[in-house]
């Protein structure tokens, strides 16, 4: 959809940028205080005054505006995450945050990958480049669990570097590692050793399989001959 405020629709990869721009936009409309829970629904006295009623009505109006603004800035595949809470801007915001800021090694790997892939774009000034790097670092910090320390950082960086170094034919193996609950270096090393053993076994089994089929192949007509690539 067209967006007059230059805020991209939230998709699977731009949460950090989107949340910053969306926060600023909601602040400019005076309704971020509702989304952030800084302002709660006003209570009425036993005999409500006209002023109290007006304040309550304004709160509900801004509450609904916040819901609409958030929903309209979501890509279609993101709307499923707020479907059950789309009448509550606080829960909508928290639901999106929970999805995109899961403190999971796989998410941190993607964040590190994005950080190390940053390059100056054509026509981009250096201050904008600095800002992009700072935003990427901030996302990594937000994805770390509370007990994350330098020792864990060293281990995780070593593990992430190993995974990132794998070529495309190891994609399935790399994905299985990113689904682990933690990127413990010892576990990653053992997984690499195990994978290497399996690859060697499969490679050594191929000639044996080809040899076993040779007697059968002699009885096939030429049009049905089979060739093994070893």
C-alpha positions as CSV (number, residue, x, y, z in Angstrom):
1,X,0.0,0.0,0.0
2,X,1.1,3.6,-0.5
3,X,2.5,5.2,2.6
4,X,2.5,9.0,2.9
5,X,4.8,8.9,6.0
6,X,7.7,6.9,4.4
7,X,7.3,4.1,6.9
8,X,7.8,0.7,5.2
9,X,5.3,-2.1,5.9
10,X,6.6,-4.5,8.5
11,X,7.9,-7.6,6.9
12,X,10.1,-10.5,8.0
13,X,13.4,-8.6,7.9
14,X,12.9,-4.9,8.7
15,X,11.5,-5.0,12.3
16,X,14.2,-2.9,13.8
17,X,13.8,-0.1,11.2
18,X,10.1,-0.3,11.2
19,X,9.7,-0.2,15.0
20,X,11.8,2.9,15.3
21,X,9.9,4.8,12.5
22,X,6.6,3.6,13.8
23,X,7.3,4.7,17.3
24,X,8.2,8.2,16.1
25,X,5.1,8.3,13.9
26,X,2.8,7.3,16.8
27,X,4.6,9.9,19.0
28,X,4.0,12.6,16.4
29,X,0.3,11.7,16.6
30,X,0.3,11.8,20.4
31,X,-0.8,8.2,20.8
32,X,2.5,6.4,21.5
33,X,1.8,6.9,25.2
34,X,-1.2,4.5,24.8
35,X,0.8,1.9,22.9
36,X,3.6,2.0,25.5
37,X,1.1,1.8,28.4
38,X,2.4,5.2,29.7
39,X,-1.2,6.4,29.6
40,X,-3.9,4.0,30.8
41,X,-7.7,4.2,30.4
42,X,-9.0,7.0,32.7
43,X,-11.4,6.0,35.5
44,X,-14.7,7.7,35.9
45,X,-16.0,8.9,39.3
46,X,-19.3,7.6,40.6
47,X,-21.0,10.6,39.1
48,X,-18.9,11.3,35.9
49,X,-18.5,14.9,34.9
50,X,-18.7,16.1,31.3
51,X,-14.9,16.6,31.5
52,X,-14.3,13.1,32.6
53,X,-16.5,11.7,29.8
54,X,-14.7,13.8,27.2
55,X,-11.3,12.5,28.4
56,X,-12.5,8.9,28.3
57,X,-13.9,9.4,24.8
58,X,-10.6,10.9,23.6
59,X,-8.7,8.0,25.1
60,X,-10.9,5.5,23.2
61,X,-10.6,7.4,20.0
62,X,-6.8,7.5,20.3
63,X,-6.8,3.8,21.3
64,X,-8.7,2.9,18.1
65,X,-6.4,5.1,16.0
66,X,-3.3,3.3,17.4
67,X,-4.8,-0.1,16.4
68,X,-5.5,1.1,12.9
69,X,-2.2,2.8,12.4
70,X,-0.3,-0.3,13.4
71,X,-2.4,-2.7,11.4
72,X,-2.2,-0.5,8.2
73,X,1.6,-0.6,8.4
74,X,1.9,-4.4,8.4
75,X,2.6,-6.6,5.4
76,X,-0.1,-9.2,4.8
77,X,2.0,-12.0,6.1
78,X,2.5,-10.1,9.4
79,X,-1.2,-9.5,10.1
80,X,-1.6,-13.1,11.3
81,X,0.4,-12.3,14.4
82,X,-2.0,-9.6,15.6
83,X,-5.3,-11.1,14.4
84,X,-6.4,-12.2,17.8
85,X,-5.5,-8.9,19.5
86,X,-6.1,-6.3,16.7
87,X,-8.4,-4.3,19.1
88,X,-5.7,-3.7,21.6
89,X,-2.6,-1.7,20.4
90,X,-0.6,-2.6,23.5
91,X,-0.9,-6.4,22.8
92,X,-0.5,-5.8,19.0
93,X,2.9,-4.1,19.7
94,X,4.0,-6.8,22.1
95,X,3.0,-9.6,19.8
96,X,5.0,-8.2,17.0
97,X,8.0,-7.6,19.3
98,X,7.8,-11.2,20.6
99,X,7.9,-12.6,17.0
100,X,10.7,-10.4,15.7
101,X,12.9,-10.1,18.8
102,X,13.0,-13.7,20.0
103,X,16.3,-14.1,21.8
104,X,17.2,-17.2,19.7
105,X,20.6,-18.0,18.2
106,X,19.1,-18.1,14.7
107,X,17.8,-14.6,15.0
108,X,21.2,-13.4,16.3
109,X,22.9,-15.1,13.4
110,X,20.7,-13.3,10.9
111,X,21.4,-10.0,12.8
112,X,25.1,-10.5,12.7
113,X,25.0,-11.5,9.0
114,X,23.1,-8.3,8.3
115,X,25.7,-6.3,10.3
116,X,28.7,-7.8,8.5
117,X,27.0,-7.4,5.1
118,X,26.5,-3.6,5.4
119,X,28.3,-1.6,2.7
120,X,28.1,2.0,1.8
121,X,25.5,2.5,-0.9
122,X,26.0,4.7,-3.9
123,X,25.2,8.3,-3.0
124,X,24.9,7.5,0.8
125,X,26.6,9.9,3.1
126,X,28.8,8.7,5.8
127,X,26.5,9.8,8.7
128,X,23.7,7.6,7.3
129,X,26.1,4.7,7.0
130,X,27.1,5.2,10.7
131,X,23.4,5.2,11.6
132,X,22.7,2.0,9.8
133,X,25.6,0.3,11.6
134,X,24.4,1.5,14.9
135,X,20.9,0.3,14.2
136,X,22.2,-3.1,13.3
137,X,24.3,-3.3,16.5
138,X,21.3,-2.2,18.6
139,X,19.2,-5.1,17.2
140,X,21.9,-7.6,18.1
141,X,22.0,-6.2,21.6
142,X,18.2,-6.5,21.9
143,X,18.3,-10.1,20.8
144,X,20.8,-11.2,23.5
145,X,19.5,-12.9,26.7
146,X,20.0,-11.2,30.0
147,X,22.8,-13.5,31.1
148,X,24.8,-13.0,27.9
149,X,28.4,-12.2,28.7
150,X,31.8,-11.8,26.9
151,X,32.6,-15.5,27.2
152,X,29.3,-16.4,25.6
153,X,29.9,-13.7,22.9
154,X,33.3,-15.2,22.0
155,X,31.8,-18.7,21.7
156,X,28.8,-17.5,19.7
157,X,31.0,-15.5,17.3
158,X,33.2,-18.5,16.7
159,X,30.1,-20.7,16.1
160,X,28.5,-18.1,13.8
161,X,31.7,-17.8,11.8
162,X,31.8,-21.5,11.2
163,X,28.2,-21.6,10.1
164,X,28.6,-18.5,7.9
165,X,31.6,-20.1,6.2
166,X,29.6,-23.1,5.0
167,X,28.9,-23.1,1.2
168,X,25.4,-23.5,-0.2
169,X,25.5,-27.3,-0.4
170,X,25.5,-27.3,3.4
171,X,22.4,-25.2,3.8
172,X,20.3,-28.0,5.4
173,X,23.1,-28.7,7.9
174,X,23.5,-24.9,8.7
175,X,19.7,-24.6,9.2
176,X,19.7,-27.5,11.6
177,X,22.4,-25.7,13.7
178,X,20.5,-22.4,13.7
179,X,17.5,-24.2,15.2
180,X,19.5,-25.2,18.3
181,X,18.6,-23.5,21.6
182,X,22.1,-22.1,22.0
183,X,25.2,-22.0,19.8
184,X,27.5,-23.7,22.3
185,X,30.9,-24.0,20.6
186,X,31.5,-27.5,21.8
187,X,28.2,-28.6,20.4
188,X,28.8,-26.9,17.1
189,X,32.3,-28.5,16.8
190,X,30.8,-31.9,17.5
191,X,28.1,-31.4,14.9
192,X,30.8,-30.4,12.3
193,X,32.8,-33.6,13.2
194,X,29.7,-35.8,12.9
195,X,28.6,-34.2,9.6
196,X,32.1,-34.7,8.2
197,X,32.1,-38.4,9.2
198,X,28.7,-38.9,7.5
199,X,30.0,-37.2,4.4
200,X,33.1,-39.4,4.3
201,X,31.0,-42.5,4.8
202,X,28.6,-41.6,2.0
203,X,31.5,-40.9,-0.3
204,X,33.2,-44.2,0.5
205,X,29.9,-46.1,0.0
206,X,29.3,-44.9,-3.6
207,X,32.0,-47.1,-5.3
208,X,30.7,-50.1,-3.4
209,X,27.1,-49.4,-4.5
210,X,28.3,-49.0,-8.1
211,X,30.2,-52.3,-8.0
212,X,27.3,-54.2,-6.5
213,X,25.1,-53.1,-9.4
214,X,27.6,-54.0,-12.2
215,X,26.4,-57.6,-12.7
216,X,22.8,-56.4,-13.1
217,X,23.8,-53.7,-15.5
218,X,25.3,-56.3,-17.9
219,X,21.8,-57.7,-18.5
220,X,20.2,-54.4,-19.4
221,X,19.8,-53.4,-23.0
222,X,21.9,-50.4,-24.1
223,X,18.8,-48.1,-24.0
224,X,18.4,-48.8,-20.3
225,X,22.0,-48.6,-19.2
226,X,22.8,-46.7,-16.0
227,X,25.9,-44.7,-15.2
228,X,27.2,-43.9,-11.7
229,X,29.0,-40.7,-11.2
230,X,31.7,-41.3,-8.7
